[in-house]
Amino acid sequence: MAEDRIAVSGVVGSTPKHVVTAEGLAITSFRLASTARRYDRAAQEWIDGDTNWFTVTAFRSLAMNVAASVAKGERVAVHGKLRIRPWSSGERSGTEVEIEADSIGHDLTWGTSQFTRSISRAAADRRDEQQAASAASVPDSSEDAAAVPDGWPVAG
């Protein structure tokens, strides 16, 4: 079965809901409104078209970062897997359009953002080990300058 991919930009239409399951899986979801706009030359103004509503769901580290970074009313760009499912509840029925997000970010067409990298404890431990191993392999100034990789400063 093929996975349909989608990229959508729009306005966060609900406060992101963040939960962590009993198994420790982080999940954050929110509603996204995406409205088509076009310029009406005759009226010389922008006209809103139809609004598409999506439920956006993020998992794991993306869920944690979305919960800490995204708020209702902000403009975002979302990329992920498209899921379309029918639903029914008694006398009512409809179609749920969901995006299982791979990435979510602020839409910089509409404003600025400041990025802060977040890493897991395990990733931080691996980084520290790599830095320690790298520092141990850097030659000191008493060693031959030819042993220093190209582009590295050499003590004079």
ZIDA-V647714 format. One record per helix or strand of 3 or more residues. SS is the DSSP state (alpha for helix, beta for strand). FROM is the first residue (numbers start at 1). TO is the last residue. If there is no record, write none. Layout:
ss = [SS;SS]
from = [FROM;FROM]
to = [TO;TO]
This chain:
ss = [beta;beta;beta;beta;alpha;beta;beta;alpha;alpha]
from = [5;17;26;45;60;75;92;121;145]
to = [12;20;40;59;69;89;106;137;147]
